[in-house]
Amino acid sequence: MQLALTGLFMLLYILLCLLGILSNGFIVLVLSREWLRYGRLLPLDRILISLGVSRFFLQWVGMVHNFYFFLCPDEYSVGFIRQFISLPWDFLNSASFWFGTWLSVLFCMKIANFNHPTFLWLKWRLPGLVPWLLLSSVLISFIVTLLFLWGNHSVYKGFFIRKFLGNTTDTQSKKRMEIHYFLPLKLVMSSIPCFVFLVSTALLISSLRRHTRRMQHSASSLQDPSTQAHTRALMSLISFLVLYVLSFLSMIIEAAAFVPIQKEWYWLWQISIYLCTSVHPFVLIISNVKLRVMFKQLLLVARGFWMALVAQQRLG
């Protein structure tokens, strides 16, 4: 029973990652084509392509990391290769969190309506600041990666020394390192973009409520383009918020080891961690007109190819 449960969750995890790879790859290909055709990208598209690239590679690195840990746990604990796998994962994970945060901020500045001078200044300046925000996110992620690299190297050296000195306190030492170093680092580095994300979402919700209250006496309020734009962005952000918080909490709980993750539940836990990077790209595709049109065209091409293949088999 346990083996069947583990196999089921592993299969679901693989399917989820493959869907995430395909959807993020689709976003990157469409926007790259747009970039090559016109030689430029809108601020929103710049964030989307950065988010798509980071998530695309994060899925691949995550699969390698998880299968290496699951199949070779002893070697993973003491092997030097852990550092090479953790290095790109820490960088891509941090970058994905920051890119997702700037996406929510840009949505808020683009759609929300406030008369405060600071908000109006940000609304005017933010599109031009997008390249610098993306560059700063990469720089922050690089610094975070170095801090995690130092911690992983310290853990590895501790295991290496104790292995040859015959000390048996390696598990306790690793546990202390995770609780007193990795957990605070993850909390600080992940909580900052998460807080900015929550603030931008709260502002957008407040703006939507104010706009709806102003339009509630109008018979055409539901058909008003501004209201529809607010509603679509809000639904997109709410779904992103749920997935974002779920991924954040899953990683923090895993790092803190509050809940002992047994082997049969390992893949279910990984599904909760990678749910955001796999499901949210579909939300972006549906909510973005350009991506939605290209996705429908791709589905029509796939449908035509499938029908032609079935017809050919019948004739054969």
Secondary structure, 3 states (H helix, E strand, C coil): CHHHHHHHHHHHHHHHHHHHHHHHHHHHHHHHHHHHHHCCCCHHHHHHHHHHHHHHHHHHHHHHHHHHHHHCHHHHHHCCHHHHHHHHHHHHHHHHHHHHHHHHHHHHHHHCCCCCHHHHHHHHHHHHHHHHHHHHHHHHHHHHHHHHHHHHHHHHHHHHHHHHHCCCCHHHHHHHHHHHHHHHHHHHHHHHHHHHHHHHHHHHHHHHHHHHHHHCCCCCCCCCHHHHHHHHHHHHHHHHHHHHHHHHHHHHHHHHCCCCCCHHHHHHHHHHHHHHHHHHHHHHHHHCHHHHHHHHHHHHHHHHHHHHHHHHHHHC
